Each structure stands twice: as C-alpha cells, then as structure tokens.
C-alpha cells in the first residue's frame, strides 16, 4: 500500500483581500497581518515532518510558504498548476462595486465559468488540480508528507474535485461566507489512488488543537 499525506495552506492576508478585490492571477503583497497568518500556520505545522513543499508562483503564496518552511529542512518548489483560479477581465476589480459583484455572482452560478471574460472554467481548473496533486502523489514515495501553499478559490475547487464536496456544501459546513480563511490549513491523504479529506479548512490555532487531540 502506498500512502502520501498532504497539507494545504492558503496564503496570508493581502492588501487586495482587505480591499475586497479579486486577485486571481494578479498579485498583492502580504500585509503585516498576512505575515502573522503565515507565522501562525508555521507554528501549527512545526511538528509535521514535511519531505516535499510546493507553492503557487504568486508572490503572496511564495512568501507564505517561505515562512512555513523556515522550520523544516525541505526545498520549496514553485508549481504553476497551484496558481489561483483565473477570473479574466474581472481580476483586480472590487467586489464592493454592485455591478462587479453581480457579474461575479452570475458567472459563479454558471458553474464558475469565466471563460467568456478570458478566465477559466471548472474543467480547466480541475485539470490543473489533478495534474498537480496526482502528479505529486505519483512521484512521492509511500509515507511522504507534502506541504502545498495555494489560494482560496483554488482550495474550494480542490475540495469539490477530489472529495466530492460542492462549494455550496463546503460554505454551509463552514458556517457561511468564504470557507477557507487566510492562513488556514486542511489535511488529506492519497492512498493507492484514493483521496480522503481528514479535516475541513481550519484556522491555524484550531488546526493545531485538532492535531493535539489526535484527530490528524
């Protein structure tokens, strides 16, 4: 039996996060709060024996990952397939603008299809998710533990694609609103081709408590 354990971390809080702007493939630096998010994630994961570490090429993800791996003797590798969902022409636009919010909502309702705006659809991000995670699982040896640092919408799609939990179901399970806070962590495994989600996304302090209680 071959088993690989994965940890997914969302990057820390950025300027665009606080301004309620869609980031997607564009970037925005971590704020002091975002650096603190990354440090909290690092602390929560301090005892995890990572053998591999990957991050999205976006600066916000790379910076978060670098803070986490400071505690671990592991090489950090950028992986393009971990990039955030591409929102096309809407990237950088403010969700506080009613017209922008309405446009986003209509495209989300249409199964997250932003292709008419030059962005991605569900099929494209699903292919990226499988290339990334199936590829890492195939390359890793049994017993390895892998860190991946990516983005919020990517994480939602990952949970839906690998574990069959729809984004609506995930949001309800997480109490409504956006279900993957900045710096949050979730853990899952790949065992002989089968994916299993061990916990829903948790803030670092809650994840550390969950691990301490022996659930992970």
BELMODA-V844282 format. One record per helix or strand of 3 or more residues. SS is the DSSP state (H for helix, E for strand). FROM is the first residue (numbers start at 1). LEN is the number of residues. If there is no record, write none. Layout:
ss:SS from:FROM len:LEN
ss:SS from:FROM len:LEN
This chain:
ss:E from:3 len:8
ss:H from:15 len:5
ss:H from:32 len:13
ss:E from:52 len:4
ss:H from:59 len:11
ss:E from:76 len:3
ss:H from:80 len:3
ss:H from:88 len:3
ss:H from:98 len:12
ss:H from:115 len:3
ss:H from:122 len:18
ss:E from:145 len:6
ss:H from:152 len:12
ss:H from:167 len:7
ss:E from:185 len:7
ss:E from:194 len:4
ss:H from:204 len:9
